[in-house]
Amino acid sequence: MNIKQAILWASDELDLVCERPSFEAQLLLCHHLKCNRVFLVANEEKIVEDAEAFKDIVARRKNSEPYEYITNNVSFYDIELFVEHGVLIPRPETELLIDEVSNIIKQEKITTIAEIGVGSGAISIVIARKFPNIKIIATDISPDALNVAKKNIEYFGLGDRIKLVHTNLLDGIKDNIDMIVSNPPYIANDFVLEKNVIKYEPKEALFGGVVGDEILKEIIDLAKTKEVKFLACEMGYDQKQLIAKYLNQINVNSVKFYTDLAKLDRGFIIKF
Ligand SMILES: C[S@@+](CC[C@H](N)C(=O)[O-])C[C@H]1O[C@@H](n2cnc3c(N)ncnc32)[C@H](O)[C@@H]1O
């Protein structure tokens, strides 16, 4: 099988699974051959070495496995991160949470942040790279996620500024914290997710409870108790009213809800 034949074959295999089967076929072949797409175009007649291994990764993709788990790589904000099974694949909408947090860091004297649910390290790493004076304490209940975060944090040389802690929320954290940031699990337990998500991504990263907003509310309570200045969270597109109602019962200085690029409600910033 040469490169041209491999792309045609893989496009055909992925036809019913991917929105852009030919493009994904090329990306998977690039991953397999460790080359770029220009190389594929320039070498169409070249025989694909270890074609069986290429067929294996196409079969995984055909079975709805996310591309990022196959390549162990995801682009996020201005960096690329290592990901594997057991950790959530960071989503583009979470980049907006970072922009919101960045505005506050610039305006206020924020020096210490706690991130609840660090996952791959995506949020903490981007913030630490943008603001060299910020220190971050990042927690997660998942040892698998923490292993991935550790790998990414070490890759970017941020081990002295991002402290990882295996704990529930911020249990046991005694440090003074200016701001809490979190993209917690916020999906209702009975929400029907796409196959590629529900079959492959960790449940503890997705589901927030019967309603979905239970962990978000716990984090709001925690931020209030800890007397932090700000809390910035991502939330579900349908949770604005629930959160606004909850905040009415609590004494907060102000709340700003933000939307994503699709104009869906996506998160909030509370000033206490
Ligand atoms: C939606 S993922 C976000 C991961 C990463 N911050 C991101 O934005 O890509 C939520 C993360 O929270 C973690 N998590 C869930 N419940 C938690 C809890 N009670 N305490 C700490 N972390 C928790 C999950 O293991 C998962 O890594």
PDBQT file of the ligand as one rigid body, heavy atoms in Angstrom, charges set to zero:
ROOT
HETATM    1  C1  LIG A 301     -13.851  18.872  33.123  1.00  0.00    +0.000 C 
HETATM    2  S1  LIG A 301     -12.329  18.222  33.728  1.00  0.00    +0.000 S 
HETATM    3  C2  LIG A 301     -11.257  19.632  33.529  1.00  0.00    +0.000 C 
HETATM    4  C3  LIG A 301      -9.818  19.281  33.322  1.00  0.00    +0.000 C 
HETATM    5  C4  LIG A 301      -8.936  20.494  32.938  1.00  0.00    +0.000 C 
HETATM    6  N1  LIG A 301      -8.932  21.506  33.965  1.00  0.00    +0.000 N 
HETATM    7  C5  LIG A 301      -9.429  21.087  31.643  1.00  0.00    +0.000 C 
HETATM    8  O1  LIG A 301     -10.038  22.164  31.660  1.00  0.00    +0.000 OA
HETATM    9  O2  LIG A 301      -9.210  20.474  30.592  1.00  0.00    +0.000 OA
HETATM   10  C6  LIG A 301     -12.648  18.160  35.453  1.00  0.00    +0.000 C 
HETATM   11  C7  LIG A 301     -11.493  17.615  36.314  1.00  0.00    +0.000 C 
HETATM   12  O3  LIG A 301     -11.906  17.703  37.679  1.00  0.00    +0.000 OA
HETATM   13  C8  LIG A 301     -11.502  16.528  38.371  1.00  0.00    +0.000 C 
HETATM   14  N2  LIG A 301     -12.402  16.406  39.510  1.00  0.00    +0.000 N 
HETATM   15  C9  LIG A 301     -13.659  15.901  39.552  1.00  0.00    +0.000 A 
HETATM   16  N3  LIG A 301     -14.168  15.985  40.780  1.00  0.00    +0.000 NA
HETATM   17  C10 LIG A 301     -13.213  16.579  41.549  1.00  0.00    +0.000 A 
HETATM   18  C11 LIG A 301     -13.126  16.923  42.944  1.00  0.00    +0.000 A 
HETATM   19  N4  LIG A 301     -14.167  16.696  43.769  1.00  0.00    +0.000 N 
HETATM   20  N5  LIG A 301     -11.984  17.477  43.393  1.00  0.00    +0.000 NA
HETATM   21  C12 LIG A 301     -10.951  17.715  42.563  1.00  0.00    +0.000 A 
HETATM   22  N6  LIG A 301     -10.961  17.407  41.227  1.00  0.00    +0.000 NA
HETATM   23  C13 LIG A 301     -12.077  16.840  40.755  1.00  0.00    +0.000 A 
HETATM   24  C14 LIG A 301     -11.613  15.435  37.323  1.00  0.00    +0.000 C 
HETATM   25  O4  LIG A 301     -10.825  14.325  37.672  1.00  0.00    +0.000 OA
HETATM   26  C15 LIG A 301     -11.130  16.167  36.061  1.00  0.00    +0.000 C 
HETATM   27  O5  LIG A 301      -9.739  16.038  35.900  1.00  0.00    +0.000 OA
ENDROOT
TORSDOF 0
